[in-house]
Amino acid sequence: MKTLTVNLKERSYPIHIGQGLLGQDKLLAPHIHGHQVLLVSNEVVAPLYLEKTRSALGAWQCETVILPDGEKYKTLDTANLIFDALLQHRFDRQCTLIALGGGVVGDITGFAAACYQRGVNFIQIPTTLLAQVDSSVGGKTGVNHPMGKNMIGAFHQPQCVLIDINTLDTLDDQQLSAGLAEVIKYGLIQDEDFFGWLEGNINKLLQRDAEMLTYAIELSCQIKADIVAADEKESGQRALLNLGHTFGHAIEAGMGYGTWLHGEAVGTGMLMAADLSHRQNNFSQSQLERTRTLLEAARLPVKTPEKMDAARFLELMAVDKKVQAGVIRLVLLNHIGSSYVSDDYEPKLLQDTLDAFHHAAN
């Protein structure tokens, strides 16, 4: 087992990464402060891992909530299922919520924990690659609105993140590729050497080589932990983690949540950001092609949906957390391993990128 730390002073917490960690009560016990635990999962993950996780919680009053599976259920109505259970079982302010599942389960459970009695403890046990390398770390919680993704939420840090690599054994290939999009993101925004390592090892990752996956997860989590420690509330550097997300969120909202997986939309969005960066004369043609080649090797889509033209993208991108004074702020690239947030890109060049991708998709 490897343990990283998200350094937030008195709110610091560990990220445990290894094989066979589910069911180890010694890893959970230090982070459960009351006598009540609500274990939240979904209808896909629960049959696989709920009982093994619950076996580590014998010392506590443990109740469960099983949510429907899918991004389309990341809503206030679904969050109410958690609130209903907390109130029905008279959970107090010392209770702990545990999220067992992918990013949707983690985001909704964290949001419920942030809201219930104005904030209670929670623990993340992510079971998808995307959740392990991204959404489980950093304390971003929330739900979607039909007009915009993650527009309703709160910053609420977990007490602990427990990553059991073995849960990836039951992850389907499409979900694995979606998670690799967020792994590739870390190379693009901050670590050129890691990007090169991914180019050389992408096939082993797709084959679920445990050693390679552990390394990729560990390095991804370390990069995110360092960024979160430096900028917890996204007032500066943390916004770099949104590379491709403004484009990607537009795809998710435009197509209907769950039609495209989050990682698939982000993968295409990162290529769009790279294309715009190239048009801004910051990002070379060769690096643009390396980006496209790695995304394709990870079995991620590199074309936008046929029905989404530039006007539709701009309409949806205008409803984004990074919009300031009506201006869409984007994460762009100087080169592989170096990124920045910009609101002074040429609007015509953004239009050119959107038109080019729409043309390629049709």
RAKAWO-V930357 format. One record per residue. N is the residue number from 1. RES is the residue in one small letter. PHI is phi in radians with two decimals (NA if undefined). PSI is psi in radians with two decimals (999 if undefined). Layout:
BEGIN
N;RES;PHI;PSI  N;RES;PHI;PSI
END
This chain:
BEGIN
1;m;NA;2.41  2;k;-1.94;2.48  3;t;-2.21;2.18  4;l;-1.86;2.89  5;t;-2.25;2.29  6;v;-1.55;1.91  7;n;-1.52;1.70  8;l;-2.19;0.73  9;k;0.98;-2.09  10;e;-1.24;-0.20  11;r;-1.87;0.34  12;s;-1.12;2.67  13;y;-2.64;2.72  14;p;-1.56;2.68  15;i;-2.05;1.93  16;h;-1.64;2.26  17;i;-2.23;2.19  18;g;3.10;-3.01  19;q;-1.86;2.45  20;g;1.27;0.55  21;l;-1.49;-0.42  22;l;-1.07;2.43  23;g;1.54;-0.04  24;q;-1.56;1.74  25;d;-1.11;-0.48  26;k;-1.16;-0.38  27;l;-1.45;-0.49  28;l;-1.60;-0.66  29;a;-0.91;-0.75  30;p;-1.12;-0.24  31;h;-1.95;0.11  32;i;-1.93;1.95  33;h;-1.73;-0.43  34;g;-1.77;-2.82  35;h;-1.91;0.04  36;q;-2.07;2.33  37;v;-2.26;2.31  38;l;-1.94;2.03  39;l;-1.69;2.03  40;v;-1.92;2.22  41;s;-2.46;-2.92  42;n;-2.26;3.08  43;e;-1.23;-0.25  44;v;-1.58;-0.79  45;v;-1.36;-0.65  46;a;-0.95;-0.81  47;p;-1.09;-0.40  48;l;-1.52;-0.73  49;y;-2.32;-0.04  50;l;-1.12;-0.85  51;e;-1.17;-0.66  52;k;-1.10;-0.69  53;t;-1.22;-0.74  54;r;-1.12;-0.47  55;s;-1.11;-0.39  56;a;-1.51;0.01  57;l;-2.04;0.45  58;g;-1.13;-0.38  59;a;-1.44;-0.06  60;w;-2.13;2.76  61;q;-1.22;1.99  62;c;-2.10;2.09  63;e;-1.96;2.83  64;t;-2.27;2.62  65;v;-2.28;2.24  66;i;-1.92;2.02  67;l;-1.60;2.74  68;p;-1.16;2.70  69;d;-1.67;2.35  70;g;2.27;2.62  71;e;-1.04;-0.53  72;k;-1.16;-0.26  73;y;-1.70;0.14  74;k;-1.44;1.31  75;t;-2.38;2.94  76;l;-1.10;-0.63  77;d;-1.07;-0.72  78;t;-1.20;-0.71  79;a;-1.01;-0.57  80;n;-1.13;-0.45  81;l;-1.08;-0.63  82;i;-1.26;-0.79  83;f;-1.06;-0.70  84;d;-1.02;-0.79  85;a;-1.16;-0.72  86;l;-1.05;-0.75  87;l;-1.31;-0.70  88;q;-1.03;-0.70  89;h;-1.66;0.17  90;r;0.95;0.87  91;f;-1.24;2.41  92;d;-1.71;-3.02  93;r;-1.31;-0.14  94;q;-1.67;0.07  95;c;-1.23;2.89  96;t;-2.26;2.29  97;l;-1.72;2.43  98;i;-2.11;2.15  99;a;-1.66;2.04  100;l;-2.04;1.72  101;g;2.81;-2.80  102;g;-1.49;-2.81  103;g;-1.11;-0.61  104;v;-1.14;-0.83  105;v;-1.06;-0.78  106;g;-1.11;-0.76  107;d;-1.16;-0.76  108;i;-1.21;-0.76  109;t;-1.11;-0.75  110;g;-1.09;-0.69  111;f;-1.12;-0.76  112;a;-1.09;-0.70  113;a;-1.13;-0.64  114;a;-1.17;-0.54  115;c;-1.63;-0.62  116;y;-1.11;2.13  117;q;0.84;0.61  118;r;1.16;0.39  119;g;2.21;2.00  120;v;-2.24;2.95  121;n;-1.27;2.65  122;f;-2.62;2.80  123;i;-2.23;2.47  124;q;-1.81;2.20  125;i;-2.15;1.47  126;p;-1.34;2.41  127;t;-2.03;0.02  128;t;-2.02;2.72  129;l;-1.08;-0.72  130;l;-1.06;-0.78  131;a;-1.17;-0.63  132;q;-1.15;-0.67  133;v;-1.68;-0.13  134;d;-2.41;-1.33  135;s;-1.22;-0.41  136;s;-1.33;-0.29  137;v;-1.91;2.28  138;g;2.00;-0.22  139;g;1.43;0.22  140;k;-1.42;2.14  141;t;-2.26;2.75  142;g;2.85;-3.13  143;v;-2.33;2.88  144;n;-1.58;2.78  145;h;-2.13;2.58  146;p;-0.92;-0.46  147;m;-1.60;-0.18  148;g;-3.01;2.51  149;k;-1.44;2.37  150;n;1.01;0.51  151;m;-1.45;-0.16  152;i;-2.12;2.00  153;g;-3.11;-2.98  154;a;-2.69;2.68  155;f;-1.45;2.12  156;h;-2.66;1.86  157;q;-1.33;2.49  158;p;-1.29;2.93  159;q;-1.45;-0.43  160;c;-2.92;2.60  161;v;-2.13;2.19  162;l;-2.03;1.92  163;i;-1.92;1.88  164;d;-1.72;1.91  165;i;-1.01;-0.51  166;n;-1.09;-0.40  167;t;-1.17;-0.32  168;l;-1.27;-0.24  169;d;-1.10;-0.49  170;t;-1.78;0.11  171;l;-1.44;2.34  172;d;-1.29;2.86  173;d;-1.08;-0.66  174;q;-1.12;-0.74  175;q;-1.18;-0.62  176;l;-1.10;-0.80  177;s;-1.08;-0.70  178;a;-1.04;-0.68  179;g;-1.17;-0.61  180;l;-1.12;-0.44  181;a;-1.02;-0.76  182;e;-1.24;-0.54  183;v;-1.15;-0.80  184;i;-1.06;-0.62  185;k;-0.95;-0.73  186;y;-1.12;-0.64  187;g;-1.13;-0.74  188;l;-1.14;-0.75  189;i;-1.44;-0.43  190;q;-2.56;-0.35  191;d;-2.42;1.63  192;e;-1.12;-0.63  193;d;-1.11;-0.71  194;f;-1.12;-0.71  195;f;-1.03;-0.78  196;g;-1.11;-0.67  197;w;-1.09;-0.71  198;l;-1.12;-0.69  199;e;-1.02;-0.65  200;g;-1.45;-0.29  201;n;-2.20;0.19  202;i;-1.06;-0.64  203;n;-1.17;-0.65  204;k;-1.15;-0.63  205;l;-1.15;-0.74  206;l;-1.14;-0.49  207;q;-1.46;0.03  208;r;1.16;0.66  209;d;-1.08;2.05  210;a;-1.07;-0.71  211;e;-1.14;-0.75  212;m;-1.18;-0.73  213;l;-1.10;-0.74  214;t;-1.05;-0.76  215;y;-1.11;-0.79  216;a;-1.11;-0.72  217;i;-1.17;-0.78  218;e;-1.06;-0.83  219;l;-1.19;-0.69  220;s;-1.06;-0.81  221;c;-1.14;-0.64  222;q;-1.15;-0.75  223;i;-1.08;-0.79  224;k;-1.17;-0.72  225;a;-1.04;-0.73  226;d;-1.13;-0.72  227;i;-1.17;-0.76  228;v;-1.11;-0.70  229;a;-1.09;-0.58  230;a;-1.45;-0.41  231;d;-2.71;1.30  232;e;-1.09;-0.73  233;k;-1.73;0.29  234;e;1.05;0.86  235;s;-1.62;-0.12  236;g;-2.78;-1.74  237;q;-1.02;-0.60  238;r;-1.09;-0.44  239;a;-1.06;-0.38  240;l;-1.08;-0.44  241;l;-1.16;-0.16  242;n;-1.62;0.28  243;l;-0.89;2.18  244;g;1.40;-0.18  245;h;-1.31;-0.59  246;t;-1.13;-0.76  247;f;-1.13;-0.79  248;g;-1.12;-0.74  249;h;-1.09;-0.60  250;a;-1.10;-0.71  251;i;-1.09;-0.80  252;e;-1.06;-0.80  253;a;-1.21;-0.71  254;g;-1.20;-0.59  255;m;-1.59;-0.22  256;g;1.69;2.19  257;y;-0.98;2.25  258;g;1.74;-0.28  259;t;-1.17;-0.81  260;w;-1.85;2.38  261;l;-1.17;2.64  262;h;-0.95;-0.81  263;g;-1.14;-0.59  264;e;-1.12;-0.79  265;a;-1.14;-0.70  266;v;-1.16;-0.67  267;g;-1.01;-0.87  268;t;-1.10;-0.70  269;g;-1.08;-0.64  270;m;-1.16;-0.67  271;l;-1.16;-0.64  272;m;-1.12;-0.72  273;a;-1.13;-0.67  274;a;-1.14;-0.69  275;d;-1.10;-0.80  276;l;-1.10;-0.69  277;s;-1.07;-0.70  278;h;-1.13;-0.72  279;r;-1.14;-0.48  280;q;-1.39;0.04  281;n;1.19;0.38  282;n;-1.68;-0.51  283;f;-2.14;2.14  284;s;-1.24;2.77  285;q;-1.05;-0.69  286;s;-1.15;-0.66  287;q;-1.27;-0.57  288;l;-1.08;-0.74  289;e;-1.22;-0.64  290;r;-1.07;-0.70  291;t;-1.11;-0.84  292;r;-1.06;-0.75  293;t;-1.11;-0.72  294;l;-1.20;-0.71  295;l;-1.10;-0.73  296;e;-1.15;-0.68  297;a;-1.11;-0.54  298;a;-1.40;0.05  299;r;1.13;0.72  300;l;-1.87;2.59  301;p;-1.20;2.52  302;v;-2.16;0.22  303;k;-2.15;2.59  304;t;-1.41;2.83  305;p;-1.06;2.48  306;e;-1.00;-0.67  307;k;-1.43;-0.09  308;m;-1.74;1.83  309;d;-1.59;-3.11  310;a;-1.06;-0.70  311;a;-1.10;-0.71  312;r;-1.17;-0.72  313;f;-1.02;-0.87  314;l;-1.10;-0.64  315;e;-1.07;-0.79  316;l;-1.35;-0.62  317;m;-1.17;-0.38  318;a;-1.22;-0.32  319;v;-1.80;1.41  320;d;-2.54;2.55  321;k;-1.11;-0.37  322;k;-1.57;-0.05  323;v;-1.18;2.29  324;q;-2.29;2.22  325;a;0.92;0.65  326;g;1.40;0.05  327;v;-1.81;2.26  328;i;-1.34;2.05  329;r;-1.65;2.33  330;l;-2.17;2.63  331;v;-1.57;2.14  332;l;-2.15;3.02  333;l;-2.10;2.31  334;n;-1.35;-0.84  335;h;-2.84;3.02  336;i;-1.04;2.13  337;g;1.71;0.02  338;s;-2.49;2.14  339;s;-2.36;2.90  340;y;-2.74;2.79  341;v;-1.74;2.32  342;s;-2.38;2.48  343;d;-2.17;0.14  344;d;-2.00;0.43  345;y;-1.18;2.80  346;e;-1.31;2.07  347;p;-0.95;-0.60  348;k;-1.12;-0.62  349;l;-1.22;-0.64  350;l;-1.08;-0.78  351;q;-1.04;-0.72  352;d;-1.10;-0.74  353;t;-1.08;-0.82  354;l;-1.10;-0.73  355;d;-1.13;-0.72  356;a;-1.10;-0.74  357;f;-1.22;-0.63  358;h;-1.15;-0.71  359;h;-1.09;-0.74  360;a;-1.16;-0.50  361;a;-1.43;-0.20  362;n;-2.06;999
END
